[in-house]
Amino acid sequence: QVQLVESGGGLVQAGGSLRLSCAASGSISGINDMGWYRQAPGKQRELVARISSGGRTNYADSVKGRFSISRDYAKSTVYLQMNSLKPEDTAVFYCNAHVVIRGSEYNLWGQGTQVTVSS
């Protein structure tokens, strides 16, 4: 079974840091883009950061300079380092990956991990 498993969420005070991890597992031939999205209560899911297979990154304006996305190709894992966290960063964070399975590309989502930033 192909899946994305996230870890690293939790409760942190404003100004603190957290690191999220997301590992892809299963019979995957390859992984193209990977990324992180978030959804706050009452709001739509939004892009936080993405990283291409070639390492090109893009970020939401609201997190530029504070968050950093990276990936370990050997471990099929994507990370999100979050610094200078603000209460408005509170949300469920979802990992996303475009994976290749037997020649076809699929859009996978993780189960979500809660990030809560207290003021």
Rosetta blueprint (number, residue, H / E / L):
1 Q L
2 V L
3 Q E
4 L E
5 V E
6 E E
7 S E
8 G L
9 G L
10 G E
11 L E
12 V E
13 Q E
14 A L
15 G L
16 G L
17 S L
18 L E
19 R E
20 L E
21 S E
22 C E
23 A E
24 A E
25 S E
26 G L
27 S L
28 I L
29 S L
30 G E
31 I E
32 N E
33 D E
34 M E
35 G E
36 W E
37 Y E
38 R E
39 Q E
40 A L
41 P L
42 G L
43 K L
44 Q L
45 R L
46 E E
47 L E
48 V E
49 A E
50 R E
51 I E
52 S L
53 S L
54 G L
55 G L
56 R L
57 T E
58 N E
59 Y E
60 A L
61 D H
62 S H
63 V H
64 K L
65 G L
66 R L
67 F E
68 S E
69 I E
70 S E
71 R E
72 D E
73 Y L
74 A L
75 K L
76 S L
77 T E
78 V E
79 Y E
80 L E
81 Q E
82 M E
83 N L
84 S L
85 L L
86 K L
87 P H
88 E H
89 D H
90 T L
91 A E
92 V E
93 F E
94 Y E
95 C E
96 N E
97 A E
98 H E
99 V E
100 V E
101 I E
102 R L
103 G L
104 S E
105 E E
106 Y E
107 N E
108 L E
109 W E
110 G L
111 Q L
112 G L
113 T E
114 Q E
115 V E
116 T E
117 V E
118 S E
119 S L
